[in-house]
């Protein structure tokens, strides 16, 4: 009987402790889920922005190419306006909202990349012809050969002029190994 009363007296305390532990555990789980949700949202926003930036730069490249080909005779400012109009319309159709400044900078970037590529091509075409390159290489090799001959002549002259001050030392004979005699006890 006594054990029954002890269990009856302790049971409300045990129920309270179990309920409190379950509440704390639930709070930790919800807090972890909230942090996870925040991290996922940040990751998604970063990925969306990166994907949108990629689309913006591709559309800006298209806009620049269109302005260069369709408006060949137009001035730079007109080409820029046409490129801005095309890019703005294309991006808005895709649901991407971009400021005019950001769009203009993307088109300017496409223009600078185009300029860098077009300047690289003439520079390679302006290389000297093969005969001039071979002649320059032959002259460089000849000059190098003359310098090596001069260096070798100086080195051999210094070696010949050094007097022999001491004869070479005689080799020291290696010590003879002692022979061991086995000890036997009889």
Backbone as JSON Lines, residues from 0, in Angstrom:
{"i":0,"aa":"X","n":[0.78,-1.18,0.0],"ca":[0.0,0.0,0.0],"c":[0.84,1.27,0.0]}
{"i":1,"aa":"X","n":[1.9,1.16,0.65],"ca":[2.77,2.3,0.78],"c":[3.39,2.68,-0.58]}
{"i":2,"aa":"X","n":[3.74,1.75,-1.4],"ca":[4.3,2.05,-2.71],"c":[3.26,2.69,-3.62]}
{"i":3,"aa":"X","n":[2.02,2.32,-3.46],"ca":[0.98,2.93,-4.26],"c":[0.82,4.4,-3.93]}
{"i":4,"aa":"X","n":[0.88,4.78,-2.7],"ca":[0.76,6.18,-2.33],"c":[1.97,6.97,-2.79]}
{"i":5,"aa":"X","n":[3.12,6.37,-2.76],"ca":[4.32,7.08,-3.23],"c":[4.18,7.36,-4.73]}
{"i":6,"aa":"X","n":[3.73,6.36,-5.49],"ca":[3.55,6.52,-6.94],"c":[2.48,7.57,-7.2]}
{"i":7,"aa":"X","n":[1.42,7.54,-6.45],"ca":[0.36,8.53,-6.64],"c":[0.83,9.94,-6.3]}
{"i":8,"aa":"X","n":[1.69,10.07,-5.31],"ca":[2.21,11.38,-4.92],"c":[3.25,11.9,-5.92]}
{"i":9,"aa":"X","n":[4.06,11.02,-6.51],"ca":[5.15,11.41,-7.41],"c":[4.65,11.6,-8.84]}
{"i":10,"aa":"X","n":[3.61,10.96,-9.22],"ca":[3.13,10.99,-10.61],"c":[2.86,12.4,-11.12]}
{"i":11,"aa":"X","n":[2.27,13.33,-10.4],"ca":[2.08,14.68,-10.95],"c":[3.42,15.36,-11.25]}
{"i":12,"aa":"X","n":[4.43,15.1,-10.42],"ca":[5.75,15.69,-10.67],"c":[6.38,15.1,-11.93]}
{"i":13,"aa":"X","n":[6.25,13.82,-12.11],"ca":[6.8,13.15,-13.29],"c":[6.1,13.67,-14.54]}
{"i":14,"aa":"X","n":[4.79,13.81,-14.49],"ca":[4.05,14.35,-15.64],"c":[4.5,15.76,-15.97]}
{"i":15,"aa":"X","n":[4.72,16.58,-14.96],"ca":[5.18,17.95,-15.17],"c":[6.57,17.96,-15.81]}
{"i":16,"aa":"X","n":[7.47,17.11,-15.33],"ca":[8.84,17.06,-15.88],"c":[8.81,16.58,-17.33]}
{"i":17,"aa":"X","n":[8.03,15.55,-17.64],"ca":[7.94,15.03,-19.01],"c":[7.34,16.08,-19.93]}
{"i":18,"aa":"X","n":[6.32,16.78,-19.49],"ca":[5.71,17.82,-20.3],"c":[6.68,18.97,-20.56]}
{"i":19,"aa":"X","n":[7.44,19.37,-19.54],"ca":[8.43,20.44,-19.7],"c":[9.54,20.01,-20.66]}
{"i":20,"aa":"X","n":[10.02,18.77,-20.54],"ca":[11.07,18.27,-21.43],"c":[10.56,18.25,-22.88]}
{"i":21,"aa":"X","n":[9.33,17.82,-23.07],"ca":[8.76,17.8,-24.42],"c":[8.64,19.22,-24.97]}
{"i":22,"aa":"X","n":[8.3,20.16,-24.14],"ca":[8.2,21.56,-24.57],"c":[9.56,22.14,-24.97]}
{"i":23,"aa":"X","n":[10.58,21.84,-24.17],"ca":[11.94,22.32,-24.49],"c":[12.42,21.69,-25.79]}
{"i":24,"aa":"X","n":[12.21,20.4,-25.94],"ca":[12.62,19.71,-27.16],"c":[11.9,20.28,-28.38]}
{"i":25,"aa":"X","n":[10.62,20.57,-28.25],"ca":[9.85,21.17,-29.35],"c":[10.38,22.55,-29.69]}
{"i":26,"aa":"X","n":[10.76,23.33,-28.69],"ca":[11.3,24.68,-28.93],"c":[12.61,24.6,-29.71]}
{"i":27,"aa":"X","n":[13.48,23.64,-29.32],"ca":[14.75,23.48,-30.05],"c":[14.5,23.05,-31.49]}
{"i":28,"aa":"X","n":[13.6,22.13,-31.73],"ca":[13.31,21.67,-33.09],"c":[12.76,22.82,-33.93]}
{"i":29,"aa":"X","n":[11.82,23.59,-33.38],"ca":[11.26,24.72,-34.13],"c":[12.31,25.8,-34.41]}
{"i":30,"aa":"X","n":[13.18,26.05,-33.44],"ca":[14.26,27.03,-33.66],"c":[15.21,26.57,-34.75]}
{"i":31,"aa":"X","n":[15.54,25.29,-34.75],"ca":[16.41,24.75,-35.81],"c":[15.76,24.84,-37.17]}
{"i":32,"aa":"X","n":[14.48,24.54,-37.23],"ca":[13.77,24.63,-38.51],"c":[13.7,26.08,-39.0]}
{"i":33,"aa":"X","n":[13.54,27.02,-38.09],"ca":[13.49,28.43,-38.46],"c":[14.84,28.88,-39.03]}
{"i":34,"aa":"X","n":[15.94,28.45,-38.37],"ca":[17.27,28.79,-38.89],"c":[17.5,28.17,-40.25]}
{"i":35,"aa":"X","n":[17.08,26.94,-40.41],"ca":[17.22,26.25,-41.7],"c":[16.42,26.98,-42.78]}
{"i":36,"aa":"X","n":[15.22,27.41,-42.44],"ca":[14.38,28.13,-43.39],"c":[15.05,29.43,-43.82]}
{"i":37,"aa":"X","n":[15.65,30.14,-42.86],"ca":[16.34,31.4,-43.16],"c":[17.51,31.15,-44.11]}
{"i":38,"aa":"X","n":[18.29,30.1,-43.83],"ca":[19.44,29.79,-44.68],"c":[18.99,29.4,-46.09]}
{"i":39,"aa":"X","n":[17.93,28.63,-46.18],"ca":[17.42,28.23,-47.49],"c":[16.94,29.45,-48.27]}
{"i":40,"aa":"X","n":[16.25,30.36,-47.6],"ca":[15.77,31.57,-48.28],"c":[16.93,32.42,-48.78]}
{"i":41,"aa":"X","n":[17.96,32.58,-47.96],"ca":[19.13,33.36,-48.38],"c":[19.79,32.7,-49.58]}
{"i":42,"aa":"X","n":[19.92,31.37,-49.54],"ca":[20.54,30.66,-50.65],"c":[19.72,30.81,-51.92]}
{"i":43,"aa":"X","n":[18.41,30.68,-51.8],"ca":[17.55,30.82,-52.97],"c":[17.61,32.22,-53.56]}
{"i":44,"aa":"X","n":[17.63,33.24,-52.69],"ca":[17.73,34.62,-53.18],"c":[19.04,34.85,-53.89]}
{"i":45,"aa":"X","n":[20.12,34.31,-53.34],"ca":[21.43,34.47,-53.98],"c":[21.46,33.76,-55.33]}
{"i":46,"aa":"X","n":[20.91,32.57,-55.41],"ca":[20.89,31.83,-56.67],"c":[20.0,32.53,-57.69]}
{"i":47,"aa":"X","n":[18.89,33.03,-57.28],"ca":[18.0,33.72,-58.19],"c":[18.67,34.97,-58.74]}
{"i":48,"aa":"X","n":[19.3,35.72,-57.86],"ca":[19.99,36.93,-58.29],"c":[21.11,36.59,-59.27]}
{"i":49,"aa":"X","n":[21.88,35.54,-58.98],"ca":[22.97,35.15,-59.88],"c":[22.41,34.71,-61.23]}
{"i":50,"aa":"X","n":[21.33,33.95,-61.22],"ca":[20.72,33.51,-62.47],"c":[20.17,34.7,-63.25]}
{"i":51,"aa":"X","n":[19.54,35.62,-62.53],"ca":[19.01,36.81,-63.2],"c":[20.14,37.66,-63.78]}
{"i":52,"aa":"X","n":[21.25,37.78,-63.05],"ca":[22.38,38.56,-63.56],"c":[22.92,37.94,-64.84]}
{"i":53,"aa":"X","n":[22.97,36.63,-64.87],"ca":[23.44,35.95,-66.07],"c":[22.52,36.25,-67.24]}
{"i":54,"aa":"X","n":[21.22,36.21,-67.01],"ca":[20.25,36.52,-68.06],"c":[20.41,37.98,-68.49]}
{"i":55,"aa":"X","n":[20.58,38.87,-67.54],"ca":[20.73,40.3,-67.85],"c":[21.92,40.51,-68.77]}
{"i":56,"aa":"X","n":[23.05,39.87,-68.45],"ca":[24.26,40.07,-69.27],"c":[24.12,39.43,-70.65]}
{"i":57,"aa":"X","n":[23.41,38.32,-70.73],"ca":[23.18,37.71,-72.05],"c":[22.28,38.61,-72.9]}
{"i":58,"aa":"X","n":[21.24,39.11,-72.29],"ca":[20.33,40.0,-73.03],"c":[21.04,41.29,-73.42]}
{"i":59,"aa":"X","n":[21.89,41.81,-72.55],"ca":[22.66,43.02,-72.88],"c":[23.58,42.76,-74.06]}
{"i":60,"aa":"X","n":[24.19,41.58,-74.11],"ca":[25.04,41.22,-75.26],"c":[24.23,41.14,-76.54]}
{"i":61,"aa":"X","n":[23.06,40.56,-76.44],"ca":[22.16,40.5,-77.61],"c":[21.77,41.9,-78.05]}
{"i":62,"aa":"X","n":[21.44,42.74,-77.09],"ca":[21.02,44.11,-77.41],"c":[22.14,44.87,-78.1]}
{"i":63,"aa":"X","n":[23.36,44.7,-77.61],"ca":[24.5,45.37,-78.23],"c":[24.7,44.86,-79.66]}
{"i":64,"aa":"X","n":[24.64,43.54,-79.84],"ca":[24.82,42.96,-81.17],"c":[23.74,43.46,-82.13]}
{"i":65,"aa":"X","n":[22.49,43.53,-81.65],"ca":[21.4,44.04,-82.48],"c":[21.66,45.48,-82.89]}
{"i":66,"aa":"X","n":[22.05,46.3,-81.94],"ca":[22.3,47.72,-82.24],"c":[23.47,47.87,-83.22]}
{"i":67,"aa":"X","n":[24.5,47.05,-83.09],"ca":[25.66,47.14,-83.98],"c":[25.29,46.75,-85.41]}
{"i":68,"aa":"X","n":[24.45,45.75,-85.56],"ca":[24.13,45.27,-86.91],"c":[22.95,46.01,-87.54]}
{"i":69,"aa":"X","n":[21.9,46.23,-86.76],"ca":[20.7,46.85,-87.34],"c":[20.84,48.35,-87.53]}
{"i":70,"aa":"X","n":[21.69,48.98,-86.74],"ca":[21.84,50.43,-86.8],"c":[23.28,50.81,-87.08]}
{"i":71,"aa":"X","n":[23.85,50.22,-88.15],"ca":[25.26,50.45,-88.5],"c":[25.56,51.92,-88.73]}
{"i":72,"aa":"X","n":[24.69,52.6,-89.39],"ca":[24.93,53.98,-89.76],"c":[24.63,54.97,-88.64]}
{"i":73,"aa":"X","n":[23.95,54.51,-87.61],"ca":[23.57,55.41,-86.52],"c":[24.77,55.7,-85.63]}
{"i":74,"aa":"X","n":[24.67,56.8,-84.88],"ca":[25.73,57.17,-83.95],"c":[25.7,56.3,-82.7]}
{"i":75,"aa":"X","n":[26.7,56.45,-81.86],"ca":[26.81,55.65,-80.65],"c":[25.66,55.82,-79.69]}
{"i":76,"aa":"X","n":[25.19,57.05,-79.53],"ca":[24.09,57.32,-78.59],"c":[22.79,56.67,-79.08]}
{"i":77,"aa":"X","n":[22.54,56.73,-80.36],"ca":[21.32,56.1,-80.92],"c":[21.39,54.59,-80.75]}
{"i":78,"aa":"X","n":[22.57,54.02,-81.01],"ca":[22.73,52.58,-80.84],"c":[22.48,52.19,-79.38]}
{"i":79,"aa":"X","n":[22.98,52.99,-78.46],"ca":[22.79,52.7,-77.04],"c":[21.3,52.75,-76.68]}
{"i":80,"aa":"X","n":[20.58,53.75,-77.18],"ca":[19.15,53.86,-76.9],"c":[18.37,52.66,-77.46]}
{"i":81,"aa":"X","n":[18.72,52.24,-78.65],"ca":[18.05,51.07,-79.25],"c":[18.36,49.8,-78.45]}
{"i":82,"aa":"X","n":[19.61,49.67,-78.01],"ca":[20.0,48.51,-77.21],"c":[19.26,48.51,-75.87]}
{"i":83,"aa":"X","n":[19.16,49.7,-75.25],"ca":[18.43,49.8,-73.98],"c":[16.96,49.44,-74.15]}
{"i":84,"aa":"X","n":[16.36,49.9,-75.23],"ca":[14.95,49.61,-75.47],"c":[14.74,48.11,-75.66]}
{"i":85,"aa":"X","n":[15.58,47.48,-76.47],"ca":[15.44,46.04,-76.71],"c":[15.64,45.25,-75.42]}
{"i":86,"aa":"X","n":[16.7,45.57,-74.67],"ca":[17.0,44.83,-73.45],"c":[15.91,45.01,-72.41]}
{"i":87,"aa":"X","n":[15.43,46.23,-72.26],"ca":[14.38,46.5,-71.28],"c":[13.1,45.73,-71.6]}
{"i":88,"aa":"X","n":[12.72,45.72,-72.86],"ca":[11.52,45.0,-73.27],"c":[11.69,43.49,-73.08]}
{"i":89,"aa":"X","n":[12.83,42.96,-73.48],"ca":[13.08,41.51,-73.36],"c":[13.08,41.08,-71.9]}
{"i":90,"aa":"X","n":[13.75,41.85,-71.05],"ca":[13.82,41.47,-69.63],"c":[12.46,41.61,-68.95]}
{"i":91,"aa":"X","n":[11.72,42.63,-69.27],"ca":[10.41,42.79,-68.65],"c":[9.46,41.66,-69.08]}
{"i":92,"aa":"X","n":[9.61,41.17,-70.31],"ca":[8.81,40.03,-70.76],"c":[9.15,38.76,-69.98]}
{"i":93,"aa":"X","n":[10.37,38.68,-69.49],"ca":[10.79,37.53,-68.69],"c":[10.53,37.73,-67.21]}
{"i":94,"aa":"X","n":[9.99,38.89,-66.84],"ca":[9.67,39.15,-65.44],"c":[10.84,39.62,-64.62]}
{"i":95,"aa":"X","n":[11.89,40.1,-65.26],"ca":[13.07,40.59,-64.55],"c":[13.04,42.1,-64.56]}
{"i":96,"aa":"X","n":[13.05,42.69,-63.37],"ca":[13.01,44.15,-63.24],"c":[14.44,44.63,-63.01]}
{"i":97,"aa":"X","n":[14.89,45.54,-63.87],"ca":[16.25,46.06,-63.81],"c":[16.19,47.57,-63.96]}
{"i":98,"aa":"X","n":[17.03,48.27,-63.2],"ca":[17.08,49.72,-63.35],"c":[17.79,50.07,-64.66]}
{"i":99,"aa":"X","n":[17.51,51.26,-65.17],"ca":[18.13,51.7,-66.43],"c":[19.65,51.82,-66.28]}
{"i":100,"aa":"X","n":[20.1,52.22,-65.1],"ca":[21.55,52.35,-64.87],"c":[22.22,50.98,-64.94]}
{"i":101,"aa":"X","n":[21.6,50.0,-64.3],"ca":[22.17,48.64,-64.31],"c":[22.16,48.07,-65.72]}
{"i":102,"aa":"X","n":[21.09,48.31,-66.43],"ca":[20.99,47.81,-67.8],"c":[22.01,48.49,-68.71]}
{"i":103,"aa":"X","n":[22.16,49.79,-68.54],"ca":[23.14,50.52,-69.35],"c":[24.55,50.02,-69.07]}
{"i":104,"aa":"X","n":[24.85,49.75,-67.79],"ca":[26.19,49.26,-67.46],"c":[26.43,47.87,-68.05]}
{"i":105,"aa":"X","n":[25.41,47.03,-68.11],"ca":[25.56,45.7,-68.72],"c":[25.82,45.82,-70.22]}
{"i":106,"aa":"X","n":[25.15,46.75,-70.89],"ca":[25.36,46.96,-72.32],"c":[26.75,47.55,-72.56]}
{"i":107,"aa":"X","n":[27.17,48.48,-71.71],"ca":[28.52,49.05,-71.82],"c":[29.57,47.97,-71.64]}
{"i":108,"aa":"X","n":[29.33,47.03,-70.73],"ca":[30.27,45.93,-70.53],"c":[30.37,45.09,-71.8]}
{"i":109,"aa":"X","n":[29.22,44.8,-72.42],"ca":[29.22,44.05,-73.68],"c":[30.01,44.8,-74.75]}
{"i":110,"aa":"X","n":[29.85,46.12,-74.77],"ca":[30.59,46.95,-75.73],"c":[32.09,46.87,-75.49]}
{"i":111,"aa":"X","n":[32.51,46.96,-74.23],"ca":[33.94,46.89,-73.91],"c":[34.53,45.52,-74.23]}
{"i":112,"aa":"X","n":[33.76,44.46,-73.99],"ca":[34.24,43.12,-74.35],"c":[34.39,42.99,-75.85]}
{"i":113,"aa":"X","n":[33.45,43.59,-76.6],"ca":[33.53,43.57,-78.06],"c":[34.77,44.32,-78.54]}
{"i":114,"aa":"X","n":[35.02,45.48,-77.94],"ca":[36.19,46.29,-78.33],"c":[37.48,45.53,-78.03]}
{"i":115,"aa":"X","n":[37.53,44.85,-76.9],"ca":[38.74,44.11,-76.53],"c":[38.99,42.98,-77.54]}
{"i":116,"aa":"X","n":[37.94,42.33,-77.98],"ca":[38.11,41.24,-78.96],"c":[38.52,41.78,-80.33]}
{"i":117,"aa":"X","n":[37.96,42.91,-80.74],"ca":[38.29,43.44,-82.06],"c":[39.69,44.03,-82.09]}
{"i":118,"aa":"X","n":[40.19,44.52,-80.97],"ca":[41.55,45.04,-80.94],"c":[42.56,43.91,-80.91]}
{"i":119,"aa":"X","n":[42.2,42.76,-80.37],"ca":[43.12,41.63,-80.29],"c":[43.38,41.04,-81.67]}
{"i":120,"aa":"X","n":[42.41,41.05,-82.56],"ca":[42.57,40.46,-83.89],"c":[43.57,41.24,-84.74]}
{"i":121,"aa":"X","n":[43.48,42.57,-84.87],"ca":[44.47,43.27,-85.68],"c":[45.87,43.17,-85.11]}
{"i":122,"aa":"X","n":[46.02,43.07,-83.82],"ca":[47.35,42.98,-83.23],"c":[48.03,41.69,-83.67]}
{"i":123,"aa":"X","n":[47.29,40.61,-83.81],"ca":[47.9,39.36,-84.26],"c":[48.2,39.42,-85.75]}
{"i":124,"aa":"X","n":[47.39,40.16,-86.5],"ca":[47.66,40.29,-87.93],"c":[48.86,41.18,-88.19]}
{"i":125,"aa":"X","n":[49.19,42.05,-87.26],"ca":[50.28,42.99,-87.46],"c":[51.63,42.4,-87.05]}
{"i":126,"aa":"X","n":[51.73,41.09,-86.85],"ca":[53.0,40.48,-86.48],"c":[53.95,40.54,-87.67]}
{"i":127,"aa":"X","n":[55.28,40.58,-87.41],"ca":[56.24,40.66,-88.51],"c":[56.18,39.38,-89.35]}
{"i":128,"aa":"X","n":[56.6,39.54,-90.62],"ca":[56.53,38.36,-91.49],"c":[57.59,37.34,-91.09]}
{"i":129,"aa":"X","n":[57.51,36.15,-91.66],"ca":[58.35,35.03,-91.23],"c":[59.83,35.27,-91.55]}
{"i":130,"aa":"X","n":[60.12,35.88,-92.69],"ca":[61.52,36.12,-93.06],"c":[62.19,37.06,-92.06]}
{"i":131,"aa":"X","n":[61.52,38.11,-91.67],"ca":[62.08,39.06,-90.71],"c":[62.31,38.37,-89.37]}
{"i":132,"aa":"X","n":[61.41,37.51,-88.98],"ca":[61.55,36.8,-87.71],"c":[62.74,35.85,-87.77]}
{"i":133,"aa":"X","n":[62.93,35.16,-88.91],"ca":[64.07,34.25,-89.05],"c":[65.38,35.01,-89.05]}
{"i":134,"aa":"X","n":[65.41,36.15,-89.7],"ca":[66.63,36.95,-89.74],"c":[66.99,37.44,-88.34]}
{"i":135,"aa":"X","n":[66.01,37.91,-87.61],"ca":[66.26,38.39,-86.25],"c":[66.74,37.24,-85.36]}
{"i":136,"aa":"X","n":[66.17,36.06,-85.54],"ca":[66.6,34.9,-84.75],"c":[68.03,34.51,-85.08]}
{"i":137,"aa":"X","n":[68.41,34.53,-86.37],"ca":[69.78,34.2,-86.77],"c":[70.78,35.19,-86.17]}
{"i":138,"aa":"X","n":[70.43,36.47,-86.19],"ca":[71.32,37.49,-85.61],"c":[71.48,37.28,-84.11]}
{"i":139,"aa":"X","n":[70.41,36.95,-83.44],"ca":[70.47,36.72,-81.99],"c":[71.34,35.51,-81.68]}
{"i":140,"aa":"X","n":[71.22,34.45,-82.48],"ca":[72.04,33.25,-82.27],"c":[73.51,33.57,-82.54]}
{"i":141,"aa":"X","n":[73.78,34.34,-83.58],"ca":[75.16,34.71,-83.89],"c":[75.77,35.53,-82.75]}
{"i":142,"aa":"X","n":[75.03,36.5,-82.25],"ca":[75.54,37.31,-81.14],"c":[75.8,36.44,-79.91]}
{"i":143,"aa":"X","n":[74.92,35.51,-79.65],"ca":[75.09,34.61,-78.5],"c":[76.32,33.74,-78.69]}
{"i":144,"aa":"X","n":[76.56,33.24,-79.91],"ca":[77.72,32.4,-80.18],"c":[79.01,33.2,-79.97]}
{"i":145,"aa":"X","n":[79.04,34.45,-80.41],"ca":[80.23,35.3,-80.22],"c":[80.49,35.5,-78.73]}
{"i":146,"aa":"X","n":[79.45,35.77,-77.96],"ca":[79.62,35.98,-76.52],"c":[80.11,34.72,-75.83]}
{"i":147,"aa":"X","n":[79.59,33.57,-76.23],"ca":[80.05,32.3,-75.63],"c":[81.51,32.04,-75.98]}
{"i":148,"aa":"X","n":[81.92,32.31,-77.22],"ca":[83.32,32.13,-77.62],"c":[84.24,33.04,-76.81]}
{"i":149,"aa":"X","n":[83.85,34.3,-76.63],"ca":[84.65,35.23,-75.83],"c":[84.78,34.73,-74.39]}
{"i":150,"aa":"X","n":[83.69,34.26,-73.82],"ca":[83.7,33.77,-72.45],"c":[84.62,32.55,-72.32]}
{"i":151,"aa":"X","n":[84.52,31.62,-73.27],"ca":[85.37,30.43,-73.23],"c":[86.84,30.79,-73.41]}
{"i":152,"aa":"X","n":[87.13,31.74,-74.28],"ca":[88.52,32.17,-74.49],"c":[89.08,32.77,-73.2]}
{"i":153,"aa":"X","n":[88.31,33.57,-72.5],"ca":[88.76,34.14,-71.23],"c":[88.98,33.05,-70.19]}
{"i":154,"aa":"X","n":[88.08,32.1,-70.12],"ca":[88.18,31.05,-69.12],"c":[89.41,30.18,-69.36]}
{"i":155,"aa":"X","n":[89.67,29.82,-70.62],"ca":[90.85,28.99,-70.9],"c":[92.14,29.77,-70.69]}
{"i":156,"aa":"X","n":[92.13,31.06,-70.96],"ca":[93.33,31.87,-70.73],"c":[93.64,31.94,-69.24]}
{"i":157,"aa":"X","n":[92.66,32.04,-68.4],"ca":[92.88,32.1,-66.95],"c":[93.39,30.76,-66.43]}
{"i":158,"aa":"X","n":[92.89,29.65,-66.96],"ca":[93.33,28.33,-66.51],"c":[94.78,28.1,-66.91]}
{"i":159,"aa":"X","n":[95.18,28.49,-68.12],"ca":[96.54,28.29,-68.59],"c":[97.52,29.14,-67.8]}
{"i":160,"aa":"X","n":[97.13,30.35,-67.42],"ca":[98.05,31.26,-66.75],"c":[98.25,30.95,-65.27]}
{"i":161,"aa":"X","n":[97.46,30.07,-64.66],"ca":[97.6,29.75,-63.25],"c":[98.76,28.76,-63.11]}
{"i":162,"aa":"X","n":[99.86,29.13,-62.33],"ca":[101.01,28.23,-62.18],"c":[100.66,27.08,-61.22]}
{"i":163,"aa":"X","n":[101.4,25.96,-61.42],"ca":[101.21,24.82,-60.54],"c":[102.04,25.05,-59.3]}
{"i":164,"aa":"X","n":[101.46,25.36,-58.19],"ca":[102.16,25.68,-56.97],"c":[102.53,24.43,-56.19]}
{"i":165,"aa":"X","n":[101.67,23.47,-56.11],"ca":[101.94,22.29,-55.31],"c":[101.6,21.05,-56.12]}
{"i":166,"aa":"X","n":[102.4,20.01,-55.91],"ca":[102.05,18.76,-56.58],"c":[100.82,18.14,-55.9]}
{"i":167,"aa":"X","n":[100.17,17.28,-56.6],"ca":[98.98,16.64,-56.05],"c":[99.38,15.77,-54.87]}
{"i":168,"aa":"X","n":[98.61,15.75,-53.82],"ca":[98.96,14.94,-52.65],"c":[98.88,13.45,-52.99]}
{"i":169,"aa":"X","n":[99.77,12.69,-52.34],"ca":[99.78,11.24,-52.57],"c":[98.64,10.59,-51.81]}
{"i":170,"aa":"X","n":[98.07,9.54,-52.38],"ca":[96.98,8.89,-51.68],"c":[97.48,8.18,-50.42]}
{"i":171,"aa":"X","n":[96.67,8.2,-49.39],"ca":[96.99,7.55,-48.13],"c":[96.46,6.13,-48.21]}
{"i":172,"aa":"X","n":[97.33,5.13,-47.91],"ca":[96.85,3.76,-47.99],"c":[95.81,3.49,-46.9]}
{"i":173,"aa":"X","n":[94.86,2.66,-47.22],"ca":[93.81,2.32,-46.28],"c":[94.4,1.42,-45.19]}
{"i":174,"aa":"X","n":[93.96,1.57,-43.95],"ca":[94.51,0.74,-42.87],"c":[94.11,-0.72,-43.09]}
{"i":175,"aa":"X","n":[95.04,-1.58,-42.72],"ca":[94.79,-3.01,-42.86],"c":[93.83,-3.44,-41.77]}
{"i":176,"aa":"X","n":[92.96,-4.34,-42.09],"ca":[92.0,-4.81,-41.13],"c":[92.66,-5.85,-40.22]}
{"i":177,"aa":"X","n":[92.44,-5.71,-38.94],"ca":[93.02,-6.72,-38.05],"c":[92.28,-8.05,-38.23]}
{"i":178,"aa":"X","n":[93.0,-9.1,-38.11],"ca":[92.37,-10.41,-38.23],"c":[91.96,-10.87,-36.85]}
{"i":179,"aa":"X","n":[90.87,-11.52,-36.78],"ca":[90.39,-12.01,-35.5],"c":[90.66,-13.5,-35.39]}
{"i":180,"aa":"X","n":[91.17,-13.87,-34.23],"ca":[91.45,-15.27,-33.98],"c":[90.36,-15.79,-33.04]}
{"i":181,"aa":"X","n":[89.73,-16.89,-33.42],"ca":[88.68,-17.39,-32.55],"c":[89.27,-17.95,-31.25]}
{"i":182,"aa":"X","n":[88.58,-17.67,-30.18],"ca":[89.02,-18.16,-28.87],"c":[88.3,-19.47,-28.6]}
{"i":183,"aa":"X","n":[89.08,-20.45,-28.3],"ca":[88.46,-21.73,-27.97],"c":[88.92,-22.14,-26.59]}
{"i":184,"aa":"X","n":[88.06,-22.66,-25.86],"ca":[88.4,-23.13,-24.53],"c":[88.3,-24.64,-24.49]}
{"i":185,"aa":"X","n":[89.39,-25.24,-24.06],"ca":[89.41,-26.7,-24.03],"c":[89.5,-27.21,-22.67]}
